[in-house]
Amino acid sequence: MKFFSQSPAEQIASVMRRVYDRGLTTATGGNISVLDGNGDIWITPKGYDKGSLTPEDIVCVHPDGSFTGKHEPSSEIFFHRATYRARPDFRAVVHAHPVFCIAFSLTRTLPRVDLLPDTARCSNMRFSKYAMMGSPELGENMYAEFSKGADVVFLENHGVCVGGENLLEAYQRFETIEFAAKLDLLSRKLGNLRAVSAQQLARWRTKQAPAYQPLAGHTASEQEQSIRTEMVQKLRRGCEHALLFGASGVCSARVDAHSFLITPEGMDNALLEEDDLVLVRGDSAEAGKQPANESELHASIYTQHAEIRAVFSAAPANVAAFASAKERFETSTVPESYYMLRAVPTRTMEDFLGDPAANAACFSEKTPVVLFENSRLVTTGASLFTALDRLEVAEATAASILVAREAGKVIFLSEEEIQALKTTFHLE
């Protein structure tokens, strides 16, 4: 992953383009900055199209207020400076107006972040009083809240601002708080929600992959290299469609009877390159790489099911709403949904954190997908395409149910209609 070898201007341009392409800001909305070791603040330009930024468009603002660049700096330079004053540990700030965070900004309430372990990282939130955009007063209001230790500050009628020790951390925090806001509002449609307990969160945060022996001297075969290429392509596609996120979700693919490739722990899914993926063979993994903490589950699935060649583990927002509620995720909405997903069993979060072999035993050709409460939807397939397709179909199915509730009573396929599907397509 080359992100940290890039200049501040390159990092800002790529992250802002990512924010814009994900629909998390408008063409002229939002701003991003990086504080470098010289005390200079690199920041997006004022009133410039966020969908076409290049590194040459980024402005360098010096400590004395002068700036270098072909544009003026963002008018929000005041609150970026104030945020860095309030939080000396921050080296990057992201501000934008994503739809679901704006909903909370307008109602001046804070979203729930206790429905998934992923969103709990944004628990340190505060609200900043309204002030005119671009004004020194807004900067002082932001300073007041960040100086109290907040990582995320909602601005009254103005969006959200987050910081981080580097730009990638700040972006992932920004992406996560928007996901949390969306999940909160979607979950309310179901009601009877189940929060992640302190004990569950502690177990989640301490769960680690086994200590693999270093697999030294490994040279990728042509087949393995092809799988690496496809995995990176599918991961980026999954992130583009909000099926996975930079800091959340795992993908793996079988290479042969004894080995598989898996995403690394702690790296951004959307920025992964082919060499970042980790080959796991038995109790060994590529030297110098850390497989995802879920690697034991993926290994158990491949060991028990020769027909499975790819696994995705993720929590897209609409599916996560069902994972957070006590209502069953029903897949008999349209024929394609049932055909692709079958009946999806639900297991507890304790199961997910527990015995990988027992979880792997839940899968079969008749049960390719399993939902784990407050954690993950795990999809499997005979190819990376099928496993990703099932993840996408699951998210679309969950979304259609939540939307349909606004139109009236949801009517699922009958038992007779489901049986006809099973007979026609040999699903039994």
C-alpha positions in Angstrom: 0.0 0.0 0.0 1.7 3.2 -1.2 -0.4 5.7 0.6 2.1 6.7 3.3 4.9 7.2 0.7 2.9 9.9 -1.0 3.3 13.6 -0.4 0.6 15.5 1.7 -0.8 17.0 -1.5 -1.1 13.6 -3.2 -2.8 12.1 -0.1 -5.3 14.9 0.1 -6.2 14.8 -3.6 -6.7 11.0 -3.5 -8.8 11.0 -0.3 -11.0 13.9 -1.4 -11.6 12.2 -4.7 -12.6 9.1 -2.7 -14.9 11.1 -0.5 -16.5 12.6 -3.6 -16.8 9.4 -5.5 -18.5 7.7 -2.5 -21.1 10.5 -2.6 -20.1 11.8 0.8 -19.8 15.4 -0.3 -20.8 17.6 -3.2 -18.5 19.1 -5.8 -17.6 22.2 -3.8 -18.5 21.0 -0.3 -16.1 19.8 2.4 -12.4 20.3 3.0 -9.4 18.2 4.0 -6.0 19.2 5.5 -2.8 17.6 6.6 -0.3 19.2 9.1 3.3 18.4 8.2 6.4 18.3 10.3 7.3 21.9 9.4 4.0 23.3 10.8 2.6 23.9 7.3 -1.1 23.0 6.7 -1.8 21.5 3.3 -5.4 22.0 2.5 -8.0 21.8 -0.3 -8.6 25.0 -2.3 -11.5 27.3 -1.9 -14.5 26.7 -4.2 -12.8 24.1 -6.4 -14.4 21.0 -7.9 -13.7 18.1 -5.5 -14.3 15.6 -8.2 -11.3 16.7 -10.3 -8.7 17.7 -7.7 -5.0 17.0 -8.5 -2.0 17.3 -6.1 -1.1 20.5 -7.9 -4.4 22.1 -6.7 -3.7 21.6 -3.0 -2.6 24.7 -1.2 0.2 24.9 1.4 -0.6 27.4 4.2 2.4 28.5 6.3 2.4 29.3 10.0 2.5 33.0 9.3 -0.7 32.8 7.3 0.9 33.2 3.8 0.3 30.4 1.4 1.8 28.7 -1.7 -0.2 27.4 -4.5 -2.3 28.4 -7.6 -5.6 28.7 -5.6 -6.7 30.3 -2.4 -6.9 27.9 0.6 -10.3 26.7 1.8 -12.3 29.4 3.7 -12.4 26.9 6.6 -8.7 27.2 7.3 -9.7 28.9 10.6 -11.2 25.8 12.1 -8.5 23.5 10.7 -6.0 25.6 12.5 -8.1 25.6 15.7 -8.5 21.8 15.5 -4.8 21.3 15.4 -4.3 23.7 18.3 -6.9 21.7 20.3 -5.5 18.3 19.4 -1.7 18.3 19.0 -1.9 14.6 18.3 -3.9 15.2 15.1 -2.1 15.4 11.8 -5.1 15.4 9.5 -8.6 16.8 9.5 -11.6 15.8 7.3 -14.8 17.9 7.1 -17.7 17.3 4.8 -21.5 17.2 4.6 -22.5 13.5 4.1 -26.3 12.9 4.1 -26.7 10.8 7.2 -24.4 12.9 9.4 -26.2 16.0 8.1 -29.5 14.5 9.4 -28.0 14.4 12.9 -26.5 17.9 12.4 -30.0 19.2 11.6 -31.7 17.6 14.5 -28.7 18.3 16.8 -28.6 14.8 18.1 -25.8 12.2 18.0 -26.1 8.8 16.3 -25.8 5.5 18.1 -22.4 3.9 17.7 -23.1 0.8 19.9 -24.7 -1.5 17.3 -21.4 -2.8 15.8 -17.9 -3.0 17.1 -16.7 -1.1 14.0 -18.7 2.0 14.9 -17.7 2.0 18.6 -14.4 3.6 17.5 -16.4 6.9 17.0 -17.9 6.9 20.5 -16.0 10.1 21.5 -18.4 12.7 19.9 -19.4 16.2 20.6 -21.5 19.0 19.1 -20.1 22.4 18.1 -22.4 25.5 18.3 -23.5 27.1 15.0 -21.4 29.9 13.5 -21.0 31.3 10.0 -19.0 29.0 7.8 -15.4 30.3 7.3 -15.6 32.6 10.3 -13.0 32.7 13.1 -16.0 32.2 15.5 -16.6 28.8 14.0 -12.9 27.9 14.6 -13.2 28.9 18.2 -16.3 26.8 18.6 -14.6 23.8 17.1 -11.6 24.4 19.3 -13.8 24.3 22.4 -15.1 20.8 21.5 -11.9 19.2 20.2 -10.0 20.4 23.2 -12.3 18.3 25.4 -10.8 15.2 23.6 -13.5 14.6 20.9 -12.4 12.7 17.8 -15.7 13.5 16.0 -17.4 16.9 16.2 -20.8 17.5 14.6 -21.4 21.1 13.6 -24.9 22.4 14.1 -26.6 22.7 10.7 -23.2 22.2 9.0 -22.0 18.6 8.9 -19.2 16.7 10.6 -15.5 17.1 11.3 -13.0 14.4 12.3 -9.3 14.2 12.9 -6.7 11.6 13.1 -3.0 10.9 13.6 -2.7 10.6 9.8 -5.0 11.2 6.9 -5.9 7.6 6.4 -7.1 7.3 10.0 -9.0 10.5 9.7 -10.7 9.3 6.5 -11.6 6.0 8.0 -13.1 7.7 11.1 -15.1 10.0 8.8 -16.4 7.0 6.7 -17.2 5.1 9.9 -19.2 7.9 11.5 -21.3 8.3 8.3 -21.9 4.6 8.3 -22.9 4.7 12.0 -25.4 7.5 11.3 -26.9 5.5 8.4 -27.0 2.3 10.5 -28.7 4.1 13.3 -31.5 5.5 11.1 -32.0 2.2 9.2 -32.1 0.2 12.4 -34.9 2.3 13.7 -37.2 0.9 11.0 -36.8 -2.5 12.7 -36.8 -1.5 16.3 -36.1 -3.9 19.2 -32.4 -3.3 18.8 -29.5 -5.2 20.4 -26.5 -3.2 21.5 -22.9 -4.5 21.7 -22.1 -5.1 25.3 -18.8 -3.9 26.9 -17.8 -7.5 27.3 -18.4 -8.3 23.6 -16.5 -5.2 22.6 -13.6 -6.1 24.7 -13.5 -9.6 23.2 -13.7 -8.2 19.7 -10.8 -5.8 20.3 -8.6 -8.5 21.8 -9.4 -11.2 19.2 -6.3 -11.9 17.1 -5.2 -14.3 14.4 -3.0 -17.1 15.6 0.8 -16.6 15.6 1.6 -18.0 12.2 5.1 -19.3 11.4 6.8 -17.3 8.7 6.4 -18.7 5.2 9.8 -17.8 3.8 11.0 -17.8 0.2 7.5 -17.9 -1.3 7.1 -17.2 -5.0 3.6 -16.7 -6.4 2.6 -19.0 -9.2 0.8 -17.7 -12.2 -2.5 -19.0 -10.8 -1.9 -17.3 -7.4 -1.0 -14.0 -9.1 -4.2 -14.1 -11.1 -6.2 -14.6 -7.9 -4.3 -11.7 -6.3 -5.3 -9.5 -9.2 -9.0 -10.5 -9.0 -9.1 -10.1 -5.2 -7.9 -6.5 -5.4 -10.4 -5.7 -8.2 -13.3 -7.2 -6.2 -12.2 -5.4 -3.0 -12.2 -2.0 -4.7 -15.5 -2.7 -6.2 -16.9 -3.8 -2.9 -15.7 -0.5 -1.3 -17.0 1.6 -4.1 -20.5 0.1 -3.5 -20.3 0.4 0.3 -20.3 -3.4 0.7 -17.0 -3.2 2.6 -15.2 -0.2 4.1 -11.6 0.9 4.3 -11.3 -0.3 7.9 -14.0 -3.0 7.9 -14.5 -6.3 6.0 -12.4 -9.3 5.1 -12.0 -11.2 1.8 -10.2 -14.4 1.1 -9.8 -16.9 -1.8 -8.6 -20.4 -2.1 -5.3 -21.0 -4.0 -5.1 -24.7 -3.7 -6.1 -27.5 -1.3 -3.6 -26.3 1.4 -3.5 -22.5 1.0 -5.5 -19.4 0.6 -5.0 -15.6 0.2 -6.6 -13.2 2.7 -6.6 -9.5 3.3 -4.1 -8.2 5.8 -5.0 -6.8 9.3 -5.0 -3.1 9.8 -4.7 -2.0 6.1 -7.3 -0.1 4.1 -9.4 -2.4 1.8 -9.8 0.2 -0.9 -6.0 0.9 -1.2 -4.7 -2.7 -1.1 -2.3 -3.8 -3.8 -1.7 -7.3 -4.9 1.5 -7.7 -2.9 -0.3 -6.6 0.3 -2.5 -9.8 0.3 -1.3 -12.6 2.6 -0.8 -16.2 1.6 -1.7 -18.6 4.4 -0.6 -22.2 4.2 -1.4 -24.4 7.2 0.1 -22.8 10.3 2.4 -20.5 8.2 1.8 -17.1 6.6 4.0 -15.0 4.3 6.8 -13.5 6.3 6.4 -9.9 7.3 2.7 -9.8 6.8 -0.2 -10.1 9.3 -3.3 -11.9 8.1 -6.8 -10.6 9.1 -7.9 -11.5 12.6 -10.7 -13.6 11.0 -8.2 -15.9 9.2 -9.0 -18.9 11.5 -12.7 -18.8 10.4 -11.7 -18.6 6.7 -9.2 -21.4 7.1 -11.8 -23.6 8.8 -14.3 -23.0 6.0 -11.8 -24.0 3.3 -10.8 -27.1 5.3 -14.3 -28.3 5.8 -15.8 -27.3 2.3 -13.8 -28.2 -0.7 -16.4 -26.6 -3.0 -15.9 -23.2 -1.4 -13.2 -21.1 -3.1 -13.9 -17.6 -1.8 -15.3 -15.9 1.4 -16.4 -12.3 2.2 -17.0 -11.2 5.7 -18.6 -7.7 6.0 -21.4 -5.6 7.4 -23.0 -3.3 4.8 -25.5 -0.9 6.4 -28.8 -2.5 5.5 -27.7 -6.0 6.4 -26.1 -4.6 9.5 -29.5 -3.2 10.5 -30.9 -6.7 10.6 -27.7 -7.9 12.4 -28.5 -5.3 15.1 -32.2 -6.1 15.5 -34.0 -9.1 16.8 -36.0 -9.4 13.6 -35.0 -12.3 11.3 -33.4 -11.4 7.9 -35.8 -12.9 5.5 -34.5 -13.6 1.9 -37.7 -14.8 0.2 -38.5 -11.4 -1.3 -37.9 -12.0 -5.0 -36.7 -15.2 -6.7 -33.2 -14.0 -7.3 -32.7 -13.2 -3.6 -33.7 -16.7 -2.4 -31.9 -18.4 -5.2 -28.6 -16.6 -4.4 -28.9 -16.5 -0.6 -31.2 -19.4 0.4 -32.5 -19.2 4.0 -29.9 -17.3 6.0 -29.4 -18.6 9.5 -28.5 -16.2 12.3 -25.8 -17.0 14.9 -24.7 -15.0 17.9 -21.8 -12.6 18.2 -20.4 -15.0 20.8 -20.4 -17.7 18.1 -18.5 -15.5 15.7 -15.9 -14.7 18.4 -15.8 -18.4 19.4 -15.0 -21.7 17.8 -14.1 -21.1 14.1 -14.6 -24.8 13.2 -18.2 -24.7 14.6 -19.0 -21.6 12.6 -17.5 -23.2 9.5 -19.7 -26.2 9.9 -22.8 -24.0 9.5 -22.0 -23.5 5.8 -22.9 -25.9 3.0 -24.1 -25.7 -0.6 -27.6 -25.2 0.8 -26.4 -22.6 3.3 -23.9 -20.4 1.6 -24.5 -17.3 3.8 -24.6 -16.9 7.6 -25.5 -13.7 9.5 -23.8 -13.1 12.9 -25.5 -10.8 15.3 -23.9 -7.3 15.7 -20.9 -8.3 13.7 -20.7 -9.8 10.2 -22.5 -11.3 7.2 -20.3 -14.1 5.9 -20.9 -15.1 2.2 -19.2 -17.9 0.4 -19.0 -19.1 -3.2 -17.3 -21.2 -5.8 -15.6 -18.0 -7.0 -14.8 -14.5 -5.9 -17.5 -13.2 -8.1 -20.2 -15.5 -6.6 -19.2 -14.6 -3.0 -19.2 -10.9 -3.8 -22.5 -11.2 -5.7 -24.1 -12.8 -2.7 -22.9 -10.0 -0.5 -24.3 -7.4 -2.9 -27.6 -9.3 -3.2 -27.9 -9.6 0.5 -27.5 -5.8 0.9 -30.0 -5.1 -1.9 -32.5 -7.6 -0.3 -32.2 -6.0 3.1 -32.6 -2.5 1.6 -35.7 -3.5 -0.3 -37.4 -4.8 2.8 -36.6 -1.6 4.8 -37.8 0.6 1.9 -40.9 -1.6 1.3 -42.1 -1.0 4.8 -42.7 2.6 3.9 -45.1 1.5 1.2 -47.1 -1.1 3.1 -47.1 -4.6 4.5 -44.3 -6.7 3.1 -45.5 -10.0 1.6 -42.8 -12.6 1.2 -42.8 -15.6 -1.2 -45.1 -18.4 0.0 -43.8 -21.8 1.0 -45.3 -23.2 -2.2 -43.5 -20.6 -4.3 -40.2 -21.3 -2.5 -40.6 -25.0 -3.0 -41.1 -24.4 -6.7 -37.9 -22.5 -6.8 -36.1 -25.3 -5.0 -37.4 -27.9 -7.5 -36.8 -25.8 -10.6 -33.3 -24.9 -9.7 -32.3 -28.0 -7.8 -31.7 -26.1 -4.6 -32.3 -29.2 -2.4 
